Amino acid sequence: MREELWEWKYQKLGEKVVERLKRKKHDAYLVNKKTDVVPLLKDIMKENSMVAVGGSLTLSECGVLDFLRNGNFNFLDRYNVKSKDELENIYFEMFKADYFLCSANAITEDGKIVQLDGNGTRVAPMIFGPKYVIIIAGMNKVVPDLESANKRIENISPMNSKRLNFDTPCTYTGKCDDCNSPERICIHRVIVESGVRHPGRFKIILVKEDLGL
């Protein structure tokens, strides 16, 4: 019964958010499970395209990385590099990609996409460069408003620092300390308000499950 109620909740909320995203001139989709993501990507993405990704637990959980590695794509695989220089070259090549895939830190119910980044290698190509940006997010990322989005990000940031093995105060306390650590990951906050300048560039896939952090 509990699962059925959450599925119903996510369906109703997801429908609302998809409608708002489309109103902002984004392409938006609502799928039932994480296993539905790759089949949808097969319909959205053209083979032989250059593809890049941002750091994301959600992409791994949905099988997206394996799909890109095994598919007919020119995949700029940031996770399969042998040196820092090779990784930096990928970061610059991202701007030329046909598709840039990532998740979101939060999506508001009225269709704003909120991201917080450290080096900017996720938010920069999201803003400019790649022809299309595909955002995959579980319904746990959906929040009522920008204030809730900021609170959500503050709550999950220590876990992201821990996941990335950074030596920041929050990895000891479990909470944000608004630190001055050189390894701080909370540097660039970006809000995508609308897609009216480039209709359809953003393609948001909402999944009726909890994914990522």
N, CA and C of each residue as an Amber inpcrd file, in Angstrom:
protein
   639
   0.8220000  -1.2040000   0.0000000   0.0000000   0.0000000   0.0000000
   0.8620000   1.2630000   0.0000000   1.9350000   1.2370000   0.8150000
   2.8220000   2.3910000   0.9170000   3.4250000   2.7380000  -0.4460000
   3.9320000   1.7250000  -1.1480000   4.5400000   1.9610000  -2.4590000
   3.5220000   2.5000000  -3.4520000   2.3050000   1.9800000  -3.3830000
   1.2600000   2.4400000  -4.2940000   0.9230000   3.9030000  -4.0440000
   0.9190000   4.3030000  -2.7740000   0.6140000   5.6930000  -2.4510000
   1.7150000   6.6340000  -2.9280000   2.9560000   6.2220000  -2.7540000
   4.0560000   7.0610000  -3.2340000   4.0570000   7.1340000  -4.7560000
   3.7410000   6.0380000  -5.4100000   3.6610000   6.0460000  -6.8670000
   2.5740000   7.0170000  -7.3360000   1.4290000   6.9910000  -6.6440000
   0.3390000   7.9190000  -6.9660000   0.7800000   9.3680000  -6.7390000
   1.4460000   9.6120000  -5.6100000   1.9350000  10.9550000  -5.2890000
   2.9040000  11.4450000  -6.3500000   3.8710000  10.5990000  -6.7090000
   4.8650000  10.9860000  -7.7000000   4.2400000  11.1770000  -9.0820000
   3.2310000  10.4030000  -9.4020000   2.5490000  10.5580000 -10.6870000
   1.8870000  11.9310000 -10.7720000   1.1290000  12.2880000  -9.7560000
   0.4170000  13.5590000  -9.7710000   1.3740000  14.7400000  -9.7520000
   2.3910000  14.6640000  -8.8950000   3.3710000  15.7400000  -8.8140000
   4.1890000  15.8260000 -10.0970000   4.5710000  14.6570000 -10.6230000
   5.3440000  14.6270000 -11.8550000   4.6090000  15.2300000 -13.0260000
   3.3280000  14.9340000 -13.1330000   2.5180000  15.5090000 -14.2110000
   2.5150000  17.0360000 -14.1300000   2.4020000  17.5460000 -12.9250000
   2.3940000  18.9950000 -12.7210000   3.7230000  19.6140000 -13.1290000
   4.8210000  19.0060000 -12.7010000   6.1410000  19.5670000 -12.9990000
   6.4490000  19.4840000 -14.4930000   6.1030000  18.3800000 -15.1230000
   6.3080000  18.2430000 -16.5670000   5.5460000  19.3290000 -17.3190000
   4.3260000  19.5930000 -16.8940000   3.5280000  20.6340000 -17.5550000
   4.1910000  21.9920000 -17.4020000   4.7220000  22.2900000 -16.2230000
   5.3810000  23.5710000 -15.9890000   6.6800000  23.6780000 -16.7860000
   7.4290000  22.5830000 -16.8550000   8.6660000  22.5820000 -17.6430000
   8.3750000  22.8240000 -19.1230000   7.3450000  22.1900000 -19.6260000
   6.9680000  22.3860000 -21.0270000   6.5130000  23.8240000 -21.2670000
   5.8390000  24.4030000 -20.2950000   5.4070000  25.7950000 -20.4090000
   6.6150000  26.7250000 -20.5260000   7.7280000  26.3170000 -19.9340000
   8.9560000  27.0960000 -20.0110000   9.7790000  26.7430000 -21.2470000
   9.1910000  25.9780000 -22.1680000   9.7850000  25.6300000 -23.4630000
  10.8870000  24.5750000 -23.3720000  10.8730000  23.7880000 -22.2970000
  11.7320000  22.6140000 -22.2270000  10.9560000  21.4100000 -22.7520000
  11.6700000  20.3990000 -23.2230000  11.0600000  19.0950000 -23.4620000
  11.0960000  18.3430000 -22.1270000   9.9920000  17.7500000 -21.7540000
   9.9480000  17.0740000 -20.4570000   9.1910000  15.7670000 -20.5620000
   9.6410000  14.7880000 -19.7830000   9.0890000  13.4430000 -19.8260000
   8.9400000  12.9220000 -18.3980000   7.9570000  12.0770000 -18.1830000
   7.7740000  11.4000000 -16.9010000   7.7510000   9.9050000 -17.1510000
   8.6930000   9.1720000 -16.5290000   8.7520000   7.7210000 -16.7040000
   8.5680000   7.0420000 -15.3530000   8.1670000   5.7830000 -15.4000000
   7.8140000   5.0630000 -14.1760000   9.0220000   4.6230000 -13.3680000
  10.0260000   4.0660000 -14.0530000  11.1520000   3.4680000 -13.3470000
  12.4780000   3.8500000 -14.0150000  13.5550000   3.6550000 -13.2660000
  14.8790000   3.9850000 -13.7930000  15.2230000   3.1350000 -15.0120000
  14.6360000   1.9380000 -15.0990000  14.8940000   1.0890000 -16.2560000
  14.2260000   1.6250000 -17.5300000  13.3570000   2.6240000 -17.3860000
  12.7100000   3.2300000 -18.5490000  13.5560000   4.3420000 -19.1660000
  14.6340000   4.7320000 -18.4740000  15.4160000   5.8840000 -18.9340000
  16.1860000   5.5800000 -20.2160000  16.9330000   4.4820000 -20.2310000
  17.7450000   4.1650000 -21.4120000  16.8920000   3.9800000 -22.6670000
  15.7650000   3.2410000 -22.6220000  14.9200000   3.1560000 -23.8190000
  14.4650000   4.5230000 -24.3240000  14.1850000   5.4550000 -23.4190000
  13.7890000   6.7980000 -23.8390000  14.9690000   7.5330000 -24.4680000
  16.1470000   7.3620000 -23.8930000  17.3350000   7.9930000 -24.4760000
  17.5990000   7.4920000 -25.8940000  17.3160000   6.2230000 -26.1340000
  17.5010000   5.6650000 -27.4760000  16.6180000   6.3780000 -28.4940000
  15.4540000   6.8430000 -28.0440000  14.5560000   7.5790000 -28.9260000
  14.9880000   9.0390000 -29.0890000  15.5740000   9.5940000 -28.0470000
  15.9390000  11.0120000 -28.0590000  17.2570000  11.2690000 -28.7760000
  18.2560000  10.4240000 -28.5170000  19.6230000  10.6980000 -28.9580000
  19.9290000  10.0360000 -30.2970000  20.6540000  10.7570000 -31.1280000
  21.0710000  10.2290000 -32.4210000  22.4060000   9.5080000 -32.2770000
  22.5260000   8.3840000 -32.9330000  23.7920000   7.6500000 -32.9220000
  24.8820000   8.4610000 -33.6090000  26.1250000   8.1380000 -33.2890000
  27.3090000   8.8120000 -33.8140000  27.4540000  10.2390000 -33.3010000
  26.6830000  10.5940000 -32.2920000  26.7820000  11.9170000 -31.6960000
  27.9180000  11.9500000 -30.6710000  28.4250000  13.1660000 -30.4440000
  29.3800000  13.3640000 -29.3580000  28.5890000  13.6030000 -28.0800000
  28.9290000  12.8520000 -27.0290000  28.1700000  12.8920000 -25.7860000
  29.1220000  13.0900000 -24.6080000  28.7110000  13.9460000 -23.6740000
  29.4690000  14.1670000 -22.4450000  28.5130000  14.0820000 -21.2610000
  29.0830000  13.8910000 -20.0850000  28.2550000  13.7900000 -18.8830000
  28.8610000  14.6120000 -17.7570000  28.0060000  15.0160000 -16.8300000
  28.4680000  15.5960000 -15.5890000  28.5030000  14.5340000 -14.5150000
  29.2000000  14.8090000 -13.4360000  29.2570000  13.8410000 -12.3510000
  27.8780000  13.5920000 -11.7730000  27.4890000  12.3230000 -11.6330000
  26.1200000  12.0340000 -11.2150000  25.9630000  10.5970000 -10.7620000
  25.4090000  10.4060000  -9.5660000  25.0220000   9.0670000  -9.1360000
  23.8210000   8.5690000  -9.9180000  22.9220000   9.4830000 -10.2540000
  21.6960000   9.1090000 -10.9580000  21.9920000   8.4550000 -12.2990000
  22.9390000   8.9930000 -13.0390000  23.2700000   8.4060000 -14.3440000
  23.7380000   6.9670000 -14.1870000  24.5290000   6.7160000 -13.1600000
  24.9960000   5.3430000 -12.9190000  23.8380000   4.4330000 -12.5480000
  22.9600000   4.9170000 -11.6620000  21.8430000   4.1080000 -11.1910000
  20.8790000   3.7390000 -12.3160000  20.7880000   4.6050000 -13.3100000
  19.8580000   4.3580000 -14.4230000  20.5010000   3.5960000 -15.5780000
  21.7720000   3.2350000 -15.4450000  22.4470000   2.5010000 -16.5060000
  22.8660000   3.3540000 -17.6760000  22.8860000   4.6680000 -17.4900000
  23.1840000   5.5680000 -18.6080000  24.6470000   5.4760000 -19.0350000
  25.5490000   5.3800000 -18.0740000  26.9720000   5.3140000 -18.4170000
  27.2890000   4.0540000 -19.2280000  26.7270000   2.9260000 -18.8240000
  26.9350000   1.6920000 -19.5850000  26.3350000   1.8040000 -20.9840000
  25.1840000   2.4370000 -21.0760000  24.5460000   2.6460000 -22.3750000
  25.4350000   3.4650000 -23.2990000  26.0400000   4.5170000 -22.7870000
  26.8960000   5.3750000 -23.6100000  28.1920000   4.6650000 -23.9880000
  28.7370000   3.8930000 -23.0580000  29.9950000   3.1880000 -23.3290000
  29.8170000   2.0820000 -24.3600000  28.6640000   1.4450000 -24.3370000
  28.4270000   0.3160000 -25.2270000  27.6850000   0.7030000 -26.5010000
  27.2070000   1.9290000 -26.5650000  26.4490000   2.3820000 -27.7240000
  27.3260000   2.9580000 -28.8180000  26.6870000   3.3750000 -29.8720000
  27.3930000   3.9370000 -31.0160000  27.4860000   5.4540000 -30.8600000
  28.3170000   5.8690000 -29.8860000  28.4890000   7.2860000 -29.5950000
  29.9750000   7.6190000 -29.4690000  30.2930000   8.8570000 -29.6860000
  31.6160000   9.3740000 -29.3460000  31.5070000   9.8990000 -27.9220000
  31.7320000   9.0180000 -26.9760000  31.4910000   9.3170000 -25.5670000
  32.7540000   9.8740000 -24.9270000  32.6590000  11.0850000 -24.4370000
  33.7570000  11.6980000 -23.6910000  33.6580000  11.2150000 -22.2450000
  34.2830000  10.0930000 -21.9790000  34.1070000   9.3980000 -20.7090000
  35.0480000   9.9730000 -19.6520000  34.5330000  10.8510000 -18.8620000
  35.3300000  11.5050000 -17.8200000  35.7970000  10.5420000 -16.7370000
  35.1370000   9.3740000 -16.6470000  35.4830000   8.4020000 -15.6240000
  36.5560000   7.4200000 -16.0840000  36.9530000   7.5240000 -17.3200000
  37.9180000   6.5670000 -17.8770000  39.1050000   7.3170000 -18.4690000
  39.7960000   8.0630000 -17.6190000  40.9580000   8.8360000 -18.0600000
  42.1930000   8.3610000 -17.2970000  43.3560000   8.6270000 -17.8870000
  44.6050000   8.1550000 -17.2980000  45.4280000   9.2710000 -16.6620000
  45.0040000  10.5210000 -16.8620000  45.7700000  11.6200000 -16.3090000
  44.8820000  12.8310000 -16.0870000  45.3520000  13.7590000 -15.2960000
  44.6410000  15.0040000 -15.0410000  44.5150000  15.8180000 -16.3190000
  45.5640000  15.7970000 -17.1470000  45.5170000  16.5330000 -18.4140000
  44.4410000  15.9870000 -19.3410000  44.3160000  14.6670000 -19.3840000
  43.2890000  14.0550000 -20.2270000  41.8880000  14.4480000 -19.7390000
  41.7320000  14.5050000 -18.4340000  40.4460000  14.9100000 -17.8790000
  40.1380000  16.3660000 -18.2200000  41.1260000  17.2250000 -18.1140000
  40.9140000  18.6360000 -18.4370000  40.5630000  18.8130000 -19.9070000
  41.1830000  18.0200000 -20.7750000  40.8490000  18.0850000 -22.2020000
  39.3870000  17.7000000 -22.4360000  38.9190000  16.7010000 -21.7030000
  37.5090000  16.3040000 -21.8190000  36.6000000  17.4480000 -21.3780000
  36.9750000  18.1190000 -20.2980000  36.1580000  19.2390000 -19.8140000
  35.9770000  20.3020000 -20.8980000  37.0440000  20.5910000 -21.6420000
  36.9400000  21.5840000 -22.7050000  36.1630000  21.0480000 -23.9070000
  36.3520000  19.7680000 -24.2050000  35.6440000  19.1640000 -25.3430000
  34.1390000  19.0850000 -25.0840000  33.7340000  19.0690000 -23.8200000
  32.3120000  19.0080000 -23.4850000  31.5000000  20.0900000 -24.1890000
  32.0960000  21.2570000 -24.3580000  31.3590000  22.3780000 -24.9410000
  30.9910000  22.1320000 -26.3990000  31.6620000  21.1770000 -27.0320000
  31.3790000  20.8520000 -28.4310000  30.4010000  19.6840000 -28.5750000
  29.9670000  19.1320000 -27.4570000  29.1470000  17.9190000 -27.4940000
  27.7680000  18.1830000 -28.0940000  27.2280000  17.1390000 -28.7050000
  25.8390000  17.2030000 -29.1780000  24.8720000  17.0590000 -28.0100000
  25.2530000  16.2230000 -27.0280000  24.4070000  16.0000000 -25.8680000
  25.2570000  16.0600000 -24.6010000  24.7720000  16.7770000 -23.6190000
  25.3950000  16.7970000 -22.2980000  24.3720000  16.2710000 -21.3050000
  24.7100000  15.1860000 -20.5940000  23.7830000  14.5450000 -19.6690000
  24.2270000  14.7650000 -18.2310000  23.2760000  15.0580000 -17.3740000
  23.5690000  15.2250000 -15.9610000  22.2740000  15.0390000 -15.1760000
  22.3610000  15.1870000 -13.8750000  21.1500000  15.2150000 -13.0670000
  20.9570000  16.6360000 -12.5550000  20.0670000  16.8150000 -11.6110000
  19.8250000  18.1230000 -11.0150000  19.9250000  18.0000000  -9.5060000
  20.3340000  19.0710000  -8.8550000  20.2860000  19.0840000  -7.3970000
  18.8600000  19.2870000  -6.9110000  18.1040000  20.0810000  -7.6580000
  16.7030000  20.3010000  -7.3030000  15.9500000  20.8490000  -8.5060000
  14.6650000  20.5280000  -8.5750000  13.7650000  21.0930000  -9.5770000
  12.5230000  21.5740000  -8.8300000  12.1840000  22.8330000  -8.9930000
  11.0320000  23.3590000  -8.2750000   9.7400000  22.9690000  -8.9800000
   8.6530000  23.0120000  -8.2340000   7.3660000  22.6090000  -8.7900000
   6.9150000  23.5190000  -9.9310000   7.4490000  24.7500000  -9.9670000
   7.0890000  25.6340000 -11.0750000   8.1020000  25.5920000 -12.2170000
   9.0230000  24.6030000 -12.1880000   9.8620000  24.3380000 -13.3420000
  11.2150000  25.0100000 -13.3820000  11.7530000  25.4180000 -12.2550000
  13.1110000  25.9610000 -12.2140000  14.0890000  24.8350000 -11.8830000
  15.2250000  24.8390000 -12.5660000  16.2580000  23.8170000 -12.3550000
  17.3990000  24.4540000 -11.5710000  17.7540000  23.8580000 -10.4330000
  18.7450000  24.4480000  -9.5400000  19.9470000  23.5100000  -9.4220000
  21.1380000  24.0800000  -9.6320000  22.3690000  23.3090000  -9.5640000
  23.3920000  24.0260000  -8.6990000  24.1790000  23.2660000  -7.9710000
  25.3150000  23.7970000  -7.2250000  26.5320000  22.9700000  -7.5980000
  27.6160000  23.6500000  -7.9410000  28.7790000  22.9660000  -8.5130000
  30.0570000  23.5010000  -7.8800000  31.1000000  22.6900000  -7.9530000
  32.3860000  23.0880000  -7.4110000  33.2560000  23.7880000  -8.4330000
  33.7430000  23.0340000  -9.4160000  34.6190000  23.5880000 -10.4490000
  33.8550000  24.2300000 -11.6000000  32.5720000  23.9330000 -11.7050000
  31.7830000  24.4850000 -12.7980000  31.7410000  23.6030000 -14.0290000
  32.3140000  22.4130000 -13.9430000  32.3600000  21.5360000 -15.1110000
  31.0120000  20.8990000 -15.4210000  30.0590000  21.0600000 -14.5330000
  28.6930000  20.5940000 -14.7960000  27.8050000  21.7590000 -15.2220000
  27.8760000  22.8550000 -14.4800000  26.9670000  23.9620000 -14.7920000
  27.3900000  24.7460000 -16.0270000  28.6910000  24.8120000 -16.3140000
  29.1410000  25.6020000 -17.4620000  28.6280000  25.0400000 -18.7910000
  28.8440000  23.7510000 -19.0880000  28.2940000  23.2200000 -20.3440000
  26.7830000  23.1070000 -20.3310000  26.1990000  23.0810000 -19.1500000
  24.7490000  23.0880000 -19.0820000  24.2140000  24.4300000 -19.5810000
  24.9060000  25.5060000 -19.2630000  24.4760000  26.8400000 -19.6590000
  24.7830000  27.1160000 -21.1260000  25.9710000  26.7310000 -21.5730000
  26.4150000  27.1210000 -22.9170000  27.2660000  26.0280000 -23.5450000
  27.0850000  25.8300000 -24.8390000  27.9610000  24.9320000 -25.5870000
  27.2450000  23.7690000 -26.2310000  26.9990000  22.6850000 -25.4750000
  26.3570000  21.5120000 -26.0710000  25.0180000  21.8430000 -26.7200000
  24.7270000  21.1330000 -27.8040000  23.4870000  21.3980000 -28.5430000
  22.2660000  21.0890000 -27.6870000  22.3330000  19.9870000 -26.9400000
  21.2150000  19.5960000 -26.0830000  21.7300000  19.2380000 -24.6930000
  20.9180000  19.5170000 -23.6970000  21.2070000  19.1260000 -22.3170000
  20.0860000  18.2030000 -21.8530000  20.4490000  17.0080000 -21.4190000
  19.4700000  16.0450000 -20.9280000  19.6690000  15.8870000 -19.4270000
  18.6430000  16.2240000 -18.6680000  18.6920000  16.1270000 -17.2130000
  17.7910000  14.9730000 -16.7690000  18.3680000  14.0580000 -16.0100000
  17.6310000  12.8990000 -15.5020000  17.5590000  13.0420000 -13.9890000
  16.3600000  13.0240000 -13.4480000  16.2170000  13.2540000 -12.0100000
  15.0930000  12.4160000 -11.4310000  15.3410000  11.8670000 -10.2580000
  14.2800000  11.1890000  -9.5220000  13.3360000  12.2170000  -8.9200000
  12.1500000  11.7880000  -8.5690000  11.1540000  12.7010000  -8.0250000
  11.5450000  13.2130000  -6.6420000  12.5110000  12.5870000  -5.9880000
  13.0160000  13.1180000  -4.7220000  13.7160000  14.4560000  -4.8940000
  14.0500000  14.8160000  -6.1440000  14.6990000  16.1020000  -6.4090000
  13.6910000  17.2450000  -6.5460000  12.4230000  16.9270000  -6.6250000
  11.4010000  17.9520000  -6.8230000  11.0500000  18.5940000  -5.4760000
  11.0710000  19.9320000  -5.4530000  10.7990000  20.6860000  -4.2280000
   9.7810000  21.7880000  -4.5300000   9.1220000  22.3250000  -3.5010000
   8.0830000  23.3240000  -3.7510000   8.5840000  24.6220000  -4.3810000
   9.7530000  25.1220000  -3.9280000  10.1860000  26.4430000  -4.3690000
  11.7010000  26.5780000  -4.2190000  12.2200000  27.7860000  -4.5370000
  13.6650000  27.9980000  -4.4910000  14.2140000  27.9130000  -3.0710000
  13.4800000  28.3750000  -2.1100000  13.9340000  28.2620000  -0.7200000
  14.1050000  26.7960000  -0.3310000  13.1520000  25.9790000  -0.7250000
  13.2420000  24.5380000  -0.4480000  14.3950000  23.9050000  -1.2120000
  14.6520000  24.3910000  -2.4280000  15.7660000  23.8760000  -3.2240000
  17.0890000  24.1480000  -2.5270000  17.2540000  25.3680000  -2.0110000
  18.4960000  25.7140000  -1.3270000  18.6720000  24.9000000  -0.0500000
  17.5940000  24.6710000   0.6690000  17.6690000  23.8540000   1.8780000
  18.0180000  22.4090000   1.5340000  17.4440000  21.9220000   0.4450000
  17.7330000  20.5570000   0.0180000  19.2160000  20.4090000  -0.3330000
  19.7350000  21.3720000  -1.0740000  21.1340000  21.3250000  -1.4930000
  22.0620000  21.3990000  -0.2850000  21.7150000  22.2570000   0.6680000
  22.5270000  22.3690000   1.8840000  22.5430000  21.0520000   2.6470000
  21.4370000  20.3330000   2.6060000  21.3280000  19.0710000   3.3320000
  22.1390000  17.9510000   2.6730000  22.1900000  17.9390000   1.3360000
  22.8740000  16.8400000   0.6570000  24.3460000  17.1290000   0.3790000
  24.7720000  18.3920000   0.4640000  26.1540000  18.7320000   0.1220000
  27.1880000  17.9720000   0.9380000  27.0000000  17.7940000   2.2510000
  27.9900000  17.0110000   2.9920000  28.1390000  15.5870000   2.4630000
  27.0540000  14.9830000   2.0230000  27.1290000  13.6320000   1.4820000
  27.8850000  13.6140000   0.1560000  27.7060000  14.6560000  -0.6480000
  28.4630000  14.7350000  -1.8890000  29.9510000  14.9300000  -1.6190000
  30.2850000  15.7440000  -0.6280000  31.6890000  15.9140000  -0.2600000
  32.2970000  14.6020000   0.2280000  31.5110000  13.8680000   1.0180000
  31.9730000  12.5690000   1.5190000  32.1500000  11.5930000   0.3640000
  31.1890000  11.5980000  -0.5610000  31.2430000  10.6850000  -1.7110000
  32.4840000  10.9430000  -2.5600000  32.8780000  12.2070000  -2.6740000
  34.0090000  12.5880000  -3.5110000  35.3260000  12.6030000  -2.7460000
  35.2800000  12.1960000  -1.4760000  36.4810000  12.1020000  -0.6270000
  37.1920000  13.4330000  -0.4440000  36.4100000  14.5100000  -0.2980000
  36.9890000  15.8160000  -0.0390000  37.1440000  16.0280000   1.4700000
  38.2060000  16.7390000   1.8270000  38.4930000  17.0050000   3.2310000
  37.9200000  18.3780000   3.6020000  36.6090000  18.4080000   3.7750000
  35.9240000  19.6380000   4.1300000  35.2870000  19.4800000   5.5110000
  35.0040000  20.5870000   6.2120000  34.4120000  20.4720000   7.5500000
  33.1300000  19.6400000   7.5820000  32.3310000  19.7220000   6.5140000
  31.0430000  19.0080000   6.5240000  31.2110000  17.4910000   6.5080000
  32.3770000  16.9950000   6.0600000  32.5850000  15.5500000   6.0760000
  32.8790000  15.0420000   7.4890000  33.1220000  15.9800000   8.4340000
  33.3160000  15.6110000   9.8320000  32.0510000  15.8530000  10.6540000
  31.3220000  16.9050000  10.2930000  30.1470000  17.2770000  11.0850000
  28.8460000  16.7480000  10.5020000  28.8300000  16.4510000   9.1890000
  27.6180000  15.9830000   8.5390000  26.6570000  17.0870000   8.1730000
  27.0890000  18.3490000   8.3810000  26.2300000  19.4760000   8.0120000
  27.0630000  20.5780000   7.3710000  26.4050000  21.4320000   6.6000000
  27.0980000  22.5250000   5.9310000  27.5900000  23.5450000   6.9600000
  28.8620000  23.9260000   6.8310000  29.4480000  24.9260000   7.7250000
  29.7970000  26.2160000   6.9880000  29.3480000  26.3270000   5.7220000
  29.6700000  27.5020000   4.9050000  31.1590000  27.7990000   4.9940000
  31.9570000  26.7830000   4.6810000  33.3880000  26.7980000   4.9690000
  34.1940000  27.5940000   3.9430000  35.4530000  27.7810000   4.2610000
  36.4170000  28.3930000   3.3510000  37.4680000  27.3790000   2.9080000
  37.1180000  26.1220000   2.9680000  38.0580000  25.0770000   2.5840000
  38.3860000  25.1720000   1.0990000  39.6560000  24.9610000   0.7150000
  40.0050000  24.9450000  -0.7070000  39.3670000  23.7850000  -1.4620000
  38.8230000  22.8100000  -0.7460000  38.1450000  21.6860000  -1.3820000
  36.6230000  21.8440000  -1.3480000  36.1490000  23.0090000  -0.9640000
  34.7150000  23.2770000  -0.9100000  34.0690000  22.9840000  -2.2660000
  32.9240000  22.2960000  -2.2640000  32.2400000  21.9720000  -3.5170000
  31.0680000  22.9070000  -3.7950000  30.7340000  23.7620000  -2.8300000
  29.5900000  24.6690000  -3.0020000  30.0970000  26.0280000  -3.4770000
  30.3010000  26.1660000  -4.7760000  30.8940000  27.3790000  -5.3220000
  29.9580000  28.0880000  -6.2980000  29.4860000  27.3770000  -7.3010000
  28.6970000  27.9830000  -8.3740000  27.2490000  27.5210000  -8.2840000
  26.3660000  28.4480000  -7.9410000  24.9350000  28.1460000  -7.8630000
  24.2570000  28.7030000  -9.1150000  23.5570000  27.8330000  -9.8480000
  22.9210000  28.2150000 -11.1090000  21.4450000  27.8600000 -11.0680000
  20.6120000  28.7850000 -11.5140000  19.1820000  28.5410000 -11.6310000
  18.7810000  28.7240000 -13.0920000  18.2640000  27.6820000 -13.6970000
  17.7370000  27.7820000 -15.0600000  16.2700000  28.1790000 -14.9330000
  15.9940000  29.4180000 -15.2690000  14.6480000  29.9620000 -15.0940000
  13.7000000  29.5530000 -16.2130000  14.2540000  29.4310000 -17.4260000
  13.3910000  29.2230000 -18.5870000  14.2120000  28.7130000 -19.7650000
  13.5100000  28.1750000 -20.7670000  14.1680000  27.7200000 -21.9890000
  13.7070000  28.4790000 -23.2190000  13.1070000  29.6620000 -23.0250000
  12.4810000  30.3650000 -24.1510000  13.4860000  30.8360000 -25.2030000
  14.7420000  31.0470000 -24.8040000  15.7430000  31.4760000 -25.7860000
  16.1390000  30.3430000 -26.7240000  16.0870000  29.1230000 -26.2140000
  16.4870000  27.9450000 -26.9980000  15.4920000  26.8160000 -26.7360000
  14.2880000  26.9110000 -27.2750000  13.2490000  25.9050000 -27.0040000
  13.7060000  24.4830000 -27.3260000  13.4870000  23.5820000 -26.3940000
  13.8260000  22.1810000 -26.6210000  15.2680000  21.8200000 -26.3710000
  16.1200000  22.7940000 -26.0530000  17.5230000  22.4550000 -25.7690000
  17.6130000  21.6060000 -24.5110000  16.8580000  21.9620000 -23.4910000
  16.8200000  21.1620000 -22.2750000  15.7540000  20.0810000 -22.4020000
  16.1490000  18.8670000 -22.0810000  15.2360000  17.7320000 -22.0980000
  15.3100000  17.0930000 -20.7100000  14.2410000  17.2070000 -19.9700000
  14.2370000  16.7520000 -18.5820000  13.4270000  15.4650000 -18.4560000
  14.0730000  14.4360000 -17.9280000  13.4070000  13.1520000 -17.7030000
  13.2140000  12.9840000 -16.2120000  11.9790000  13.0130000 -15.7670000
  11.6550000  12.7720000 -14.3700000  11.3050000  11.2950000 -14.1810000
  11.8630000  10.6950000 -13.1670000  11.6300000   9.2770000 -12.8890000
  10.8580000   9.1630000 -11.5750000   9.8160000   8.3730000 -11.5860000
   8.9510000   8.2290000 -10.3920000   9.5910000   7.2980000  -9.3500000
  10.8470000   7.5680000  -9.0550000  11.5780000   6.8550000  -8.0160000
  12.5210000   7.8380000  -7.3470000  13.0950000   7.4470000  -6.2170000
  14.1370000   8.2370000  -5.5690000  15.4730000   7.8260000  -6.1460000
  16.1980000   8.7910000  -6.6870000  17.4730000   8.5000000  -7.3310000
  18.5320000   9.4990000  -6.8570000  19.7880000   9.0430000  -6.8250000
  20.8740000   9.9320000  -6.4410000  20.7190000  10.4080000  -5.0090000
  21.3110000  11.5800000  -4.7570000  21.2260000  12.1700000  -3.4100000
  20.2020000  13.3090000  -3.4060000
